[in-house]
Amino acid sequence: MRSTVHRITSKGQVTIPIDILREVDLKAGDRVVFSRRGRQIIVESAEDVVKNLYGVFSSHATKHDRDSDIQDLIDQEHEALEQAIIEDVMAELED
């Protein structure tokens, strides 16, 4: 794994190198999920997180249910994720 050093801006932003974005198939406008494992910051595609969650629950659904409801599930998870992000940001701002 290759490492590079970058500076965090005063707004808390950091640029992800384009070669890393390409390797993990992320592009401008994609949504990402930030999580923490100890002092490590994990960045994952929001779509991948939703698909993984769907996979956990899909074994309990019929094929018809999976095929017809996947977009609804993704939309619901996106909304829940956005709400969680908003709540996290608001909590950070209150601190």
C-alpha positions as CSV (number, residue, x, y, z in Angstrom):
1,M,0.0,0.0,0.0
2,R,1.4,3.4,-1.1
3,S,1.2,6.3,1.4
4,T,1.2,10.0,0.7
5,V,1.1,13.0,3.0
6,H,-1.5,15.7,2.6
7,R,-2.4,18.8,4.6
8,I,-5.9,19.2,6.1
9,T,-7.3,22.7,5.3
10,S,-8.8,25.0,7.9
11,K,-12.2,23.8,6.7
12,G,-11.3,20.2,7.6
13,Q,-10.9,19.2,4.0
14,V,-8.3,17.0,2.4
15,T,-7.8,16.1,-1.3
16,I,-7.8,12.3,-2.1
17,P,-5.2,11.6,-4.8
18,I,-6.8,10.8,-8.2
19,D,-5.0,7.5,-8.5
20,I,-6.5,6.3,-5.3
21,L,-10.0,7.5,-6.3
22,R,-9.6,5.5,-9.5
23,E,-8.4,2.4,-7.8
24,V,-11.5,2.4,-5.6
25,D,-13.8,3.5,-8.4
26,L,-14.9,6.8,-6.8
27,K,-15.5,10.1,-8.7
28,A,-16.7,13.6,-8.1
29,G,-20.2,13.7,-6.7
30,D,-20.1,10.2,-5.2
31,R,-21.2,9.9,-1.6
32,V,-18.9,8.5,0.9
33,V,-19.2,7.3,4.5
34,F,-16.6,8.2,7.1
35,S,-16.1,6.0,10.1
36,R,-13.4,5.5,12.7
37,R,-11.5,2.5,13.8
38,G,-9.4,3.7,16.7
39,R,-7.3,6.6,15.3
40,Q,-7.8,5.5,11.7
41,I,-10.4,7.2,9.5
42,I,-12.2,4.9,7.1
43,V,-13.7,6.2,3.9
44,E,-16.1,4.0,2.1
45,S,-18.5,4.4,-0.9
46,A,-22.0,5.0,0.5
47,E,-23.4,2.8,-2.2
48,D,-21.1,-0.1,-1.1
49,V,-22.2,0.3,2.5
50,V,-25.8,0.2,1.4
51,K,-25.2,-2.9,-0.8
52,N,-23.4,-4.6,2.1
53,L,-26.3,-3.9,4.4
54,Y,-28.8,-5.1,1.8
55,G,-26.8,-8.3,1.5
56,V,-27.1,-9.0,5.2
57,F,-30.9,-8.8,5.0
58,S,-31.5,-10.1,1.5
59,S,-31.3,-13.8,2.6
60,H,-34.7,-13.2,4.3
61,A,-36.4,-12.0,1.2
62,T,-37.7,-13.7,-1.9
63,K,-36.1,-13.1,-5.3
64,H,-39.2,-11.0,-6.3
65,D,-38.8,-8.9,-3.1
66,R,-35.1,-8.4,-3.7
67,D,-35.6,-7.4,-7.3
68,S,-38.5,-5.0,-6.8
69,D,-37.4,-3.4,-3.5
70,I,-33.7,-2.9,-3.9
71,Q,-34.0,0.7,-5.1
72,D,-36.4,1.6,-2.3
73,L,-33.9,0.1,0.2
74,I,-31.0,2.0,-1.3
75,D,-33.1,5.3,-1.2
76,Q,-34.1,4.7,2.4
77,E,-30.5,3.9,3.4
78,H,-29.2,7.1,1.6
79,E,-31.8,9.2,3.5
80,A,-30.9,7.5,6.8
81,L,-27.2,8.0,6.0
82,E,-27.7,11.7,5.1
83,Q,-29.6,12.2,8.4
84,A,-26.9,10.5,10.4
85,I,-24.3,12.7,8.7
86,I,-26.3,15.8,9.5
87,E,-26.7,14.8,13.1
88,D,-23.0,14.1,13.4
89,V,-22.1,17.5,11.9
90,M,-24.5,19.3,14.2
91,A,-23.1,17.5,17.2
92,E,-19.6,18.4,16.2
93,L,-20.6,22.1,15.8
94,E,-22.2,22.1,19.3
95,D,-18.9,20.9,20.9
